[in-house]
Amino acid sequence: MLPSYVQRKTGFLGAGEDYEQARAVLVGLPMDYTVSLRPGTRFGPQQIRYISYGLELYSPYQDRSLAELSYYDAGDVFLPFGNVTESLRRIEEAAETLFAAGKFPLFLGGEHLVTLPLVKACVNHYADLVVFHFDAHTDLREVFEGEELSHATVLRKVAKLLPPRSLYQFGIRSGVKEEFEYAARETHLYLEEIFPALHQAVQEVQGRPVYITLDIDVVDPAFAPGTGTPEPGGCTAREIMEAIFTMKDLQVVGMDLVEVAPAYDPSERTTILAAKLVREALLAFVK
């Protein structure tokens, strides 16, 4: 047997080798075909995995360790580059498999459009689903640049899959007027803020299954510049971690973390924040 210091660094920090026994499964979704400013989020999943080895297994915030959990990193879904329809089909099929198996899936994007097939799969198993959306942007356009399937239209389509007004949007600070008018009718949108709105929302959805989609650009670019469409005026790194802790007693059934674009952040503080959020989410939501 090789010495313990010879380590195979593939997969997220501390991930086990047994899919069948794993309670949670990480899956990468390296897709960035519909981005509107800066491409490169397809490289997010693998860089988040790589940088995770700079973290500890133990979270002093939650007094828990990843060593206590059974989770598996399945790797990335192989996607036919540029083929949006087939890529979304493959992502939905992978998500459906995980939900059907009773796993807690945590998906690493990739652009935000990947959330659409993930929620499609999720609602097949959780009819009364609520989605908590953390983002700088509304993502509520009907069409963007002539395309119905876009990272700018994804939450409009997600809202239509859910029971009425079951989409809660936090940290929003960018969008066109029509999107905000739509949100006033069809979603719960909290302009700029996460707190105290999140505390109230947590109380409102108690007892219902919750899916979380977290776009890293909800965080101010001072803390997370490595993203495709940075938007000044966001929350701090500490505030987005506090959001994870605030949701830990909800019935969270799945999550995605999207829009990390490593090329635009040579300091790697965006990817290390993303990796830390993954660690805290696993510890908070996987019982």
SENULUM-780662 format. One record per residue (C-alpha): residue number from 1; residue in three letters; x, y, z. Coordinates in nm, 3 decimals, always signed. Each point is the difference from the previous one (the first is absolute). Layout:
BEGIN
{NUM, 'ala', {X, Y, Z}}
...
REM end
This chain:
BEGIN
{1, 'met', {+0.000, +0.000, +0.000}}
{2, 'leu', {+0.126, +0.344, -0.088}}
{3, 'pro', {+0.063, +0.253, +0.278}}
{4, 'ser', {-0.299, +0.213, +0.100}}
{5, 'tyr', {+0.164, +0.309, -0.145}}
{6, 'val', {-0.033, -0.143, -0.351}}
{7, 'gln', {-0.346, +0.132, -0.087}}
{8, 'arg', {-0.210, -0.021, -0.311}}
{9, 'lys', {-0.132, +0.354, -0.042}}
{10, 'thr', {-0.298, -0.060, -0.221}}
{11, 'gly', {-0.342, +0.105, +0.111}}
{12, 'phe', {-0.101, +0.244, +0.271}}
{13, 'leu', {+0.179, +0.006, +0.335}}
{14, 'gly', {-0.078, -0.310, +0.205}}
{15, 'ala', {-0.234, -0.163, -0.252}}
{16, 'gly', {-0.043, -0.375, +0.046}}
{17, 'glu', {+0.023, -0.281, -0.252}}
{18, 'asp', {-0.340, -0.167, +0.049}}
{19, 'tyr', {-0.287, +0.148, -0.201}}
{20, 'glu', {-0.257, -0.245, +0.131}}
{21, 'gln', {+0.063, +0.084, +0.365}}
{22, 'ala', {+0.039, +0.373, -0.056}}
{23, 'arg', {-0.273, +0.225, +0.136}}
{24, 'ala', {+0.110, +0.294, -0.216}}
{25, 'val', {+0.145, +0.011, -0.353}}
{26, 'leu', {+0.191, +0.283, -0.169}}
{27, 'val', {-0.030, +0.036, -0.377}}
{28, 'gly', {+0.171, +0.253, -0.227}}
{29, 'leu', {-0.189, +0.163, -0.288}}
{30, 'pro', {+0.265, +0.165, -0.223}}
{31, 'met', {-0.232, +0.195, -0.230}}
{32, 'asp', {+0.032, +0.365, -0.104}}
{33, 'tyr', {-0.159, +0.026, -0.343}}
{34, 'thr', {-0.249, +0.285, +0.062}}
{35, 'val', {+0.210, +0.242, +0.204}}
{36, 'ser', {-0.046, +0.364, -0.093}}
{37, 'leu', {+0.325, +0.166, +0.109}}
{38, 'arg', {+0.301, -0.214, +0.098}}
{39, 'pro', {+0.022, -0.377, -0.068}}
{40, 'gly', {+0.193, -0.251, +0.209}}
{41, 'thr', {-0.238, -0.143, +0.260}}
{42, 'arg', {+0.048, -0.345, -0.154}}
{43, 'phe', {+0.331, -0.004, +0.188}}
{44, 'gly', {-0.165, +0.076, +0.335}}
{45, 'pro', {-0.079, -0.352, +0.126}}
{46, 'gln', {+0.351, -0.139, -0.033}}
{47, 'gln', {+0.167, +0.309, +0.144}}
{48, 'ile', {-0.233, -0.003, +0.301}}
{49, 'arg', {+0.100, -0.361, +0.061}}
{50, 'tyr', {+0.370, +0.080, -0.034}}
{51, 'ile', {-0.005, +0.298, +0.235}}
{52, 'ser', {-0.207, -0.188, +0.260}}
{53, 'tyr', {+0.320, -0.167, +0.117}}
{54, 'gly', {+0.099, +0.332, +0.151}}
{55, 'leu', {-0.284, -0.035, +0.250}}
{56, 'glu', {-0.034, -0.207, +0.314}}
{57, 'leu', {-0.256, -0.278, +0.031}}
{58, 'tyr', {-0.117, +0.162, +0.324}}
{59, 'ser', {-0.234, +0.299, +0.013}}
{60, 'pro', {+0.040, +0.207, +0.317}}
{61, 'tyr', {-0.325, +0.180, -0.089}}
{62, 'gln', {-0.207, -0.317, +0.029}}
{63, 'asp', {+0.228, -0.214, +0.218}}
{64, 'arg', {-0.027, -0.279, -0.257}}
{65, 'ser', {+0.248, -0.170, -0.231}}
{66, 'leu', {-0.033, -0.137, -0.351}}
{67, 'ala', {+0.157, -0.314, +0.145}}
{68, 'glu', {-0.336, -0.063, +0.169}}
{69, 'leu', {-0.188, -0.003, -0.332}}
{70, 'ser', {-0.037, -0.254, -0.276}}
{71, 'tyr', {+0.018, +0.183, -0.332}}
{72, 'tyr', {+0.124, -0.085, -0.346}}
{73, 'asp', {+0.138, +0.213, -0.283}}
{74, 'ala', {-0.132, -0.150, -0.323}}
{75, 'gly', {+0.205, +0.230, -0.224}}
{76, 'asp', {-0.139, +0.206, -0.288}}
{77, 'val', {-0.285, -0.072, -0.239}}
{78, 'phe', {+0.160, -0.028, -0.344}}
{79, 'leu', {-0.178, +0.254, -0.219}}
{80, 'pro', {+0.006, +0.037, -0.381}}
{81, 'phe', {+0.153, +0.344, -0.033}}
{82, 'gly', {-0.239, +0.260, -0.140}}
{83, 'asn', {-0.304, -0.230, -0.008}}
{84, 'val', {-0.230, +0.165, +0.254}}
{85, 'thr', {-0.296, -0.235, -0.039}}
{86, 'glu', {+0.195, -0.324, +0.035}}
{87, 'ser', {+0.210, +0.140, +0.282}}
{88, 'leu', {-0.312, +0.095, +0.198}}
{89, 'arg', {-0.147, -0.345, -0.067}}
{90, 'arg', {+0.309, -0.172, +0.136}}
{91, 'ile', {+0.007, +0.225, +0.306}}
{92, 'glu', {-0.367, -0.071, +0.073}}
{93, 'glu', {+0.055, -0.374, -0.038}}
{94, 'ala', {+0.294, +0.007, +0.242}}
{95, 'ala', {-0.201, +0.205, +0.251}}
{96, 'glu', {-0.302, -0.229, -0.034}}
{97, 'thr', {+0.220, -0.299, +0.081}}
{98, 'leu', {+0.125, +0.164, +0.319}}
{99, 'phe', {-0.340, +0.117, +0.123}}
{100, 'ala', {-0.151, -0.342, -0.074}}
{101, 'ala', {+0.277, -0.165, +0.201}}
{102, 'gly', {-0.075, +0.221, +0.301}}
{103, 'lys', {+0.336, +0.177, -0.014}}
{104, 'phe', {+0.064, +0.361, +0.096}}
{105, 'pro', {+0.146, +0.143, -0.323}}
{106, 'leu', {+0.233, +0.298, -0.001}}
{107, 'phe', {+0.075, +0.121, -0.351}}
{108, 'leu', {+0.293, +0.219, -0.102}}
{109, 'gly', {-0.043, +0.224, -0.305}}
{110, 'gly', {+0.044, +0.113, -0.258}}
{111, 'glu', {-0.236, +0.273, -0.110}}
{112, 'his', {-0.334, +0.061, +0.172}}
{113, 'leu', {-0.208, -0.161, -0.275}}
{114, 'val', {+0.095, -0.339, +0.148}}
{115, 'thr', {-0.245, +0.068, +0.284}}
{116, 'leu', {-0.299, -0.049, -0.232}}
{117, 'pro', {+0.046, -0.376, -0.060}}
{118, 'leu', {+0.098, -0.046, +0.365}}
{119, 'val', {-0.328, +0.148, +0.123}}
{120, 'lys', {-0.192, -0.193, -0.266}}
{121, 'ala', {+0.135, -0.321, +0.149}}
{122, 'cys', {-0.055, +0.118, +0.356}}
{123, 'val', {-0.371, +0.084, -0.043}}
{124, 'asn', {-0.060, -0.356, -0.118}}
{125, 'his', {+0.074, -0.109, +0.357}}
{126, 'tyr', {-0.104, +0.306, +0.204}}
{127, 'ala', {-0.330, +0.140, -0.126}}
{128, 'asp', {-0.021, +0.285, +0.253}}
{129, 'leu', {+0.351, +0.121, -0.075}}
{130, 'val', {+0.134, +0.343, +0.097}}
{131, 'val', {+0.308, +0.147, -0.168}}
{132, 'phe', {+0.230, +0.242, +0.183}}
{133, 'his', {+0.199, +0.200, -0.256}}
{134, 'phe', {+0.311, +0.200, +0.098}}
{135, 'asp', {+0.124, +0.220, -0.283}}
{136, 'ala', {+0.093, +0.350, -0.110}}
{137, 'his', {-0.233, -0.033, -0.300}}
{138, 'thr', {-0.372, -0.065, -0.032}}
{139, 'asp', {+0.044, -0.258, -0.282}}
{140, 'leu', {-0.371, +0.048, -0.074}}
{141, 'arg', {+0.003, +0.100, -0.367}}
{142, 'glu', {-0.236, -0.178, -0.236}}
{143, 'val', {+0.256, +0.015, -0.282}}
{144, 'phe', {+0.359, +0.124, -0.002}}
{145, 'glu', {+0.181, +0.088, -0.324}}
{146, 'gly', {-0.262, -0.202, -0.189}}
{147, 'glu', {+0.049, -0.311, +0.214}}
{148, 'glu', {-0.258, -0.151, +0.234}}
{149, 'leu', {+0.259, -0.225, +0.161}}
{150, 'ser', {+0.257, +0.227, +0.166}}
{151, 'his', {+0.161, +0.070, +0.332}}
{152, 'ala', {-0.206, +0.322, -0.007}}
{153, 'thr', {-0.336, -0.183, -0.038}}
{154, 'val', {+0.057, -0.298, +0.227}}
{155, 'leu', {-0.187, +0.113, +0.312}}
{156, 'arg', {-0.303, +0.111, -0.204}}
{157, 'lys', {-0.026, -0.359, -0.123}}
{158, 'val', {+0.069, -0.142, +0.345}}
{159, 'ala', {-0.281, +0.211, +0.151}}
{160, 'lys', {-0.246, -0.155, -0.245}}
{161, 'leu', {+0.088, -0.350, +0.125}}
{162, 'leu', {-0.087, +0.086, +0.361}}
{163, 'pro', {-0.318, +0.062, +0.195}}
{164, 'pro', {-0.106, +0.367, -0.014}}
{165, 'arg', {+0.247, +0.244, +0.159}}
{166, 'ser', {+0.236, -0.274, +0.114}}
{167, 'leu', {+0.316, +0.171, -0.128}}
{168, 'tyr', {+0.187, +0.215, +0.254}}
{169, 'gln', {+0.275, +0.223, -0.139}}
{170, 'phe', {+0.269, +0.156, +0.220}}
{171, 'gly', {+0.276, +0.252, -0.067}}
{172, 'ile', {-0.145, +0.113, -0.334}}
{173, 'arg', {+0.139, +0.329, -0.131}}
{174, 'ser', {-0.011, -0.022, -0.379}}
{175, 'gly', {-0.267, -0.057, -0.264}}
{176, 'val', {-0.230, +0.178, -0.241}}
{177, 'lys', {-0.322, +0.165, +0.117}}
{178, 'glu', {-0.223, -0.273, -0.144}}
{179, 'glu', {+0.177, -0.260, +0.211}}
{180, 'phe', {-0.064, +0.190, +0.321}}
{181, 'glu', {-0.366, +0.046, -0.099}}
{182, 'tyr', {-0.028, -0.375, -0.061}}
{183, 'ala', {+0.164, -0.069, +0.336}}
{184, 'ala', {-0.247, +0.226, +0.179}}
{185, 'arg', {-0.282, -0.223, -0.132}}
{186, 'glu', {+0.156, -0.344, -0.005}}
{187, 'thr', {+0.295, -0.031, +0.242}}
{188, 'his', {+0.131, +0.131, +0.330}}
{189, 'leu', {+0.288, +0.228, -0.100}}
{190, 'tyr', {+0.211, +0.182, +0.259}}
{191, 'leu', {+0.193, +0.285, -0.156}}
{192, 'glu', {+0.369, -0.007, +0.101}}
{193, 'glu', {-0.057, -0.155, +0.342}}
{194, 'ile', {+0.039, -0.354, +0.127}}
{195, 'phe', {-0.070, +0.084, +0.363}}
{196, 'pro', {-0.245, +0.046, +0.168}}
{197, 'ala', {-0.210, -0.129, -0.292}}
{198, 'leu', {+0.150, -0.349, +0.019}}
{199, 'his', {-0.100, -0.039, +0.365}}
{200, 'gln', {-0.363, +0.075, -0.091}}
{201, 'ala', {+0.005, -0.228, -0.303}}
{202, 'val', {+0.136, -0.291, +0.206}}
{203, 'gln', {-0.299, +0.034, +0.232}}
{204, 'glu', {-0.245, +0.014, -0.291}}
{205, 'val', {+0.118, -0.322, -0.167}}
{206, 'gln', {+0.039, -0.223, +0.304}}
{207, 'gly', {-0.115, -0.353, -0.080}}
{208, 'arg', {+0.043, +0.036, -0.377}}
{209, 'pro', {+0.288, -0.143, -0.208}}
{210, 'val', {+0.251, +0.265, -0.106}}
{211, 'tyr', {+0.245, +0.005, -0.290}}
{212, 'ile', {+0.280, +0.259, +0.015}}
{213, 'thr', {+0.164, +0.158, -0.302}}
{214, 'leu', {+0.295, +0.225, +0.081}}
{215, 'asp', {+0.165, +0.213, -0.266}}
{216, 'ile', {+0.340, +0.107, +0.132}}
{217, 'asp', {-0.058, +0.351, -0.137}}
{218, 'val', {-0.244, +0.065, +0.285}}
{219, 'val', {+0.322, +0.074, +0.187}}
{220, 'asp', {+0.162, +0.336, -0.063}}
{221, 'pro', {+0.284, -0.023, -0.257}}
{222, 'ala', {+0.236, +0.132, +0.267}}
{223, 'phe', {-0.033, -0.347, +0.155}}
{224, 'ala', {-0.081, -0.205, -0.313}}
{225, 'pro', {+0.128, +0.157, -0.322}}
{226, 'gly', {+0.029, -0.332, -0.183}}
{227, 'thr', {-0.338, -0.008, -0.170}}
{228, 'gly', {-0.143, +0.073, -0.342}}
{229, 'thr', {-0.219, +0.302, +0.079}}
{230, 'pro', {+0.128, +0.171, +0.316}}
{231, 'glu', {-0.235, +0.255, +0.156}}
{232, 'pro', {+0.122, +0.243, +0.270}}
{233, 'gly', {-0.203, +0.049, +0.315}}
{234, 'gly', {-0.034, -0.358, +0.116}}
{235, 'cys', {+0.026, -0.177, +0.333}}
{236, 'thr', {+0.323, -0.095, +0.173}}
{237, 'ala', {+0.152, -0.346, +0.010}}
{238, 'arg', {-0.095, -0.025, +0.366}}
{239, 'glu', {-0.364, +0.090, -0.074}}
{240, 'ile', {-0.043, -0.272, -0.262}}
{241, 'met', {+0.143, -0.256, +0.242}}
{242, 'glu', {-0.242, +0.127, +0.264}}
{243, 'ala', {-0.280, -0.059, -0.250}}
{244, 'ile', {+0.098, -0.369, -0.015}}
{245, 'phe', {-0.012, -0.027, +0.377}}
{246, 'thr', {-0.338, +0.176, +0.011}}
{247, 'met', {-0.151, -0.267, -0.227}}
{248, 'lys', {+0.141, -0.305, +0.181}}
{249, 'asp', {-0.327, -0.096, +0.169}}
{250, 'leu', {-0.199, +0.006, -0.323}}
{251, 'gln', {-0.082, -0.312, -0.200}}
{252, 'val', {+0.264, +0.073, -0.264}}
{253, 'val', {-0.018, -0.271, -0.267}}
{254, 'gly', {+0.266, +0.120, -0.244}}
{255, 'met', {+0.223, +0.289, -0.096}}
{256, 'asp', {+0.208, +0.145, -0.279}}
{257, 'leu', {+0.285, +0.251, +0.010}}
{258, 'val', {+0.059, +0.162, -0.338}}
{259, 'glu', {+0.181, +0.266, -0.203}}
{260, 'val', {+0.352, -0.038, +0.142}}
{261, 'ala', {+0.239, +0.102, -0.280}}
{262, 'pro', {+0.355, -0.059, +0.129}}
{263, 'ala', {+0.185, +0.180, -0.281}}
{264, 'tyr', {-0.111, +0.342, +0.124}}
{265, 'asp', {+0.139, -0.044, +0.350}}
{266, 'pro', {+0.370, -0.087, +0.015}}
{267, 'ser', {-0.015, +0.043, +0.378}}
{268, 'glu', {-0.241, -0.299, +0.013}}
{269, 'arg', {-0.204, +0.159, +0.277}}
{270, 'thr', {-0.319, -0.070, -0.198}}
{271, 'thr', {+0.067, -0.372, -0.029}}
{272, 'ile', {+0.110, -0.033, +0.362}}
{273, 'leu', {-0.320, +0.173, +0.108}}
{274, 'ala', {-0.200, -0.235, -0.222}}
{275, 'ala', {+0.178, -0.303, +0.146}}
{276, 'lys', {-0.064, +0.125, +0.352}}
{277, 'leu', {-0.369, +0.046, -0.080}}
{278, 'val', {-0.010, -0.359, -0.126}}
{279, 'arg', {+0.156, -0.121, +0.324}}
{280, 'glu', {-0.242, +0.199, +0.214}}
{281, 'ala', {-0.300, -0.105, -0.211}}
{282, 'leu', {+0.086, -0.368, +0.035}}
{283, 'leu', {+0.037, +0.038, +0.375}}
{284, 'ala', {-0.318, +0.207, +0.033}}
{285, 'phe', {-0.236, -0.195, -0.224}}
{286, 'val', {+0.116, -0.363, +0.010}}
{287, 'lys', {-0.112, -0.144, +0.329}}
REM end
